[in-house]
Amino acid sequence: MVNRHNKSGMKNRRFFFFLMIPVLFCILAGVVMLLWNAILPDVLQVRALTYWQAFGLLILSRILLGGFRFGGKKGGTPYGGPPRHIRERWMRMSEEEKSKFKEAWRKRCEEKKS
């Protein structure tokens, strides 16, 4: 079967995707500004932020904290389970080895509780 996918449609999607990133970032800066101005001046007695200050704060937080990740690390997923080499090792274990491993961890956990 011949793939009749329109290549110009893919280009339009890519353009749309790359256009949406800055738009979403600008919207997120507005959300940061609104949340800051709604909560922090009353709670911590700080000044209200302008839009561009919120935008700069968002960029600074990205630089310092490394947030806004759109995917996992190459070695494993940041919050989605163990790294690949651990998963592969687990998959190579027999059922008997897996049950021994689980039992050893149960004992370790019980020792920590007592």
C-alpha positions in Angstrom: 0.0 0.0 0.0 1.3 3.4 -0.9 1.7 6.0 1.8 -0.2 9.1 0.5 0.7 11.3 3.4 0.8 14.9 2.4 4.3 16.3 3.2 3.1 19.9 3.3 0.7 18.8 6.1 3.7 17.6 8.1 5.4 21.0 7.6 2.3 22.8 8.7 2.2 20.7 11.9 5.9 21.4 12.7 5.4 25.1 12.1 2.3 25.0 14.4 4.3 23.1 17.0 7.2 25.5 17.0 4.8 28.5 17.0 2.9 27.1 20.0 6.0 26.8 22.3 6.6 30.5 22.6 2.8 31.2 22.8 2.5 28.7 25.7 5.6 30.1 27.4 4.0 33.6 27.2 0.7 32.3 28.6 2.7 30.5 31.4 4.4 33.8 32.2 1.0 35.4 32.6 -0.1 32.7 34.9 3.0 33.2 37.0 2.3 36.9 37.2 -1.3 36.4 38.2 -0.5 33.8 40.9 2.3 35.9 42.3 0.2 39.0 42.4 -2.8 37.2 43.9 -0.9 35.4 46.7 2.5 36.7 47.6 2.0 40.4 48.2 -0.5 39.6 51.0 1.3 36.7 52.5 5.0 37.8 52.3 4.6 41.6 51.8 6.5 41.6 48.5 5.9 43.9 45.5 3.6 42.8 42.7 5.3 41.7 39.4 4.9 43.1 36.0 4.4 40.7 33.1 8.0 41.0 31.9 9.3 40.4 35.4 7.2 37.3 35.6 8.6 36.3 32.2 12.1 36.8 33.4 11.4 34.9 36.6 10.1 32.0 34.6 13.3 32.0 32.4 15.5 32.3 35.5 13.7 29.4 37.2 14.3 27.3 34.0 18.0 28.1 34.0 18.5 27.5 37.7 16.2 24.6 38.3 16.2 22.9 34.9 12.4 22.6 34.8 10.0 22.3 31.8 11.3 19.0 30.6 9.5 17.5 27.7 10.8 13.9 27.9 12.8 11.6 30.0 16.6 11.3 30.3 18.3 9.0 28.0 19.4 6.6 30.8 15.9 6.2 32.2 12.8 8.1 33.0 13.0 10.9 35.6 9.8 9.9 37.5 8.5 6.9 35.6 10.4 4.0 37.1 13.9 2.6 37.3 16.5 3.2 34.6 16.7 1.0 31.6 19.7 -1.1 32.8 17.8 -2.0 36.0 14.7 -3.0 34.1 16.7 -5.1 31.7 18.4 -6.9 34.6 15.0 -7.5 36.2 13.7 -9.0 32.9 16.6 -11.4 32.7 16.0 -12.8 36.2 14.2 -16.1 36.6 11.0 -16.2 38.7 13.0 -17.8 41.6 15.6 -15.0 41.5 12.8 -12.4 41.5 11.1 -13.9 44.5 14.5 -14.1 46.4 15.2 -10.5 45.6 11.7 -9.4 46.7 12.1 -11.3 50.0 15.5 -9.7 50.7 13.9 -6.3 50.2 11.0 -7.2 52.5 13.5 -8.1 55.2 15.4 -4.9 54.8 12.3 -2.8 55.1 11.1 -4.7 58.2 14.6 -4.1 59.8 14.3 -0.4 59.2 10.8 -0.3 60.8 11.9 -1.9 64.0 
